[in-house]
Amino acid sequence: MYFLKELTEDFLSLFFPSVCMSCGSSLVKGEELLCTRCMVEINRTGFHLKRDNAVEKLFWGRCRIERGAAFSVYNRGSRIRRLIHLMKYRGKKELGFAMGKLYGSYLRDSSFMEGVDMLVAVPLHPDRLRKRGYNQSEYIARGISEATGVPVAEKIIYRVSATNTQTRRGRFERWENVEGLFAVIDENQVRGKHVLVVDDVVTTGSTLEACANALLQCGNTRVSVVTLAASQKLSI
């Protein structure tokens, strides 16, 4: 059966070749969604191996997080920027899972995941979720879970209200826009746990801060954060 499946896939690829979502080149056998070249050219930060990195420093004096990391750097010309755009606005949610799984393999092979009990994706407001049809951060979390074996916990936290886009807002304006934005559904599910909050991009950290603070209020809860990308504005 495996041989037949492989033969069928080879036959179909002759007439309907898969292409890389990043550069558009044809994918070869063994490649999925992205070609090897694009995967290699995604700039890695290595933050999961560094304490007091730029993401962790972002939360100093704001909220207590255990660890923080981002896979890549988000700037105008970066590959990760294009991939996140496709993921969020072009319906390519499968990219979230694939990139999460890739990053999860790095996190798994380091000490970053030690003691983490669950993954929680930063939630979208129900109105935005209905409009988009999916939460890209949830797909990233699922990919990380696939690679690390740490479960994704659902129905843990929700958005109290919708917010306007954070794009082009200053740091203080972003903080005002998300203050008190999240609430925990059942505190007993996270009390005494180490929660890893997952999002797509961190710029000022205001959304992650609001999410982390809601979880920390449950008592005896530890929080770490991870994203696919960190803005270059963090002076990485």
Protein Blocks (a to p, Z undefined) as FASTA:
>chain_A
ZZmmmmmmmmmmmmmccddfklopacdehiahiafklmmmpcceklmmpghifklmmmgo
kbccfbdcdfbdcdfklmklmmmmmmmmnopamlmmmmmmmmmmmmmmmmklgoiabdcd
ddddfklmmmnopafklmmmmmmmmmnopacdehkbccfbdcddfehpafklmmmmmgok
accfblmlmgopacddddfbdcklmmmmmmmmmmmmnopiacddddfbdcfkloZZ
